[in-house]
Amino acid sequence: MSDLLQEIFELTEQNLPYIPGHQEASLRREALEEELLTSACASAFRAYCRADNELDQESRKSLFLRTLALGLALGSLRA
């Protein structure tokens, strides 16, 4: 995942997505962001499932809300 973060950072630093004519870089950045969010959402959901019996109710609620927020972010990115 750190390679994805590095590539997103480099594309952002170069401002390629915001310069007219750099559609390929913009599409690559969007794909990387989606891949990163998908991975983060899946990891958070797996953690939530594993922790279901190990955490108290407030901790489970907090983890669930974070997982939900990641899912919503992913959904808005795909829209």
C-alpha positions as CSV (number, residue, x, y, z in Angstrom):
1,M,0.0,0.0,0.0
2,S,2.9,2.4,0.6
3,D,3.7,2.2,-3.1
4,L,0.2,3.4,-3.9
5,L,0.5,6.3,-1.4
6,Q,3.9,7.2,-2.9
7,E,2.5,7.2,-6.5
8,I,-0.5,9.3,-5.4
9,F,1.8,11.7,-3.7
10,E,4.1,12.0,-6.7
11,L,1.2,12.7,-9.0
12,T,-0.3,15.2,-6.6
13,E,3.1,17.0,-6.2
14,Q,3.5,17.2,-10.0
15,N,0.0,18.7,-10.2
16,L,-0.6,16.5,-13.3
17,P,-4.3,15.9,-12.6
18,Y,-4.9,19.7,-12.6
19,I,-3.1,20.7,-15.7
20,P,-5.2,20.6,-18.9
21,G,-4.0,17.9,-21.3
22,H,-2.9,15.5,-18.6
23,Q,-6.0,13.3,-18.6
24,E,-3.9,10.0,-18.4
25,A,-2.3,11.1,-15.2
26,S,-5.6,12.2,-13.8
27,L,-7.2,8.9,-14.6
28,R,-4.3,7.0,-13.1
29,R,-4.5,9.1,-9.9
30,E,-8.3,8.4,-9.6
31,A,-7.6,4.7,-10.1
32,L,-4.9,4.7,-7.4
33,E,-7.2,6.6,-5.0
34,E,-10.0,4.1,-5.7
35,E,-7.6,1.1,-5.2
36,L,-6.3,2.6,-2.0
37,L,-9.8,3.3,-0.6
38,T,-11.0,-0.2,-1.6
39,S,-8.0,-1.7,0.2
40,A,-8.5,0.5,3.3
41,C,-12.2,-0.3,3.5
42,A,-11.6,-4.0,3.1
43,S,-8.9,-3.9,5.9
44,A,-11.2,-2.0,8.2
45,F,-14.1,-4.4,7.6
46,R,-11.9,-7.4,8.3
47,A,-10.7,-5.7,11.5
48,Y,-14.3,-5.1,12.5
49,C,-15.2,-8.7,11.8
50,R,-12.3,-10.0,13.8
51,A,-12.8,-7.6,16.7
52,D,-16.5,-8.1,17.0
53,N,-16.2,-10.5,20.0
54,E,-13.1,-8.9,21.4
55,L,-14.1,-5.2,21.8
56,D,-16.7,-3.5,24.0
57,Q,-19.8,-2.0,22.4
58,E,-18.4,1.5,22.1
59,S,-15.2,0.3,20.4
60,R,-17.2,-1.8,18.0
61,K,-19.4,1.1,17.2
62,S,-16.5,3.4,16.6
63,L,-14.8,0.8,14.3
64,F,-18.1,0.2,12.5
65,L,-18.5,3.9,11.8
66,R,-15.0,4.3,10.5
67,T,-15.6,1.3,8.2
68,L,-18.8,2.9,7.0
69,A,-17.1,6.3,6.4
70,L,-14.5,4.5,4.2
71,G,-17.2,2.8,2.3
72,L,-19.1,6.0,1.7
73,A,-15.9,7.7,0.6
74,L,-15.3,4.8,-1.9
75,G,-18.9,5.1,-3.1
76,S,-18.6,8.8,-3.7
77,L,-15.3,8.3,-5.6
78,R,-17.0,5.8,-7.9
79,A,-20.0,8.0,-8.5
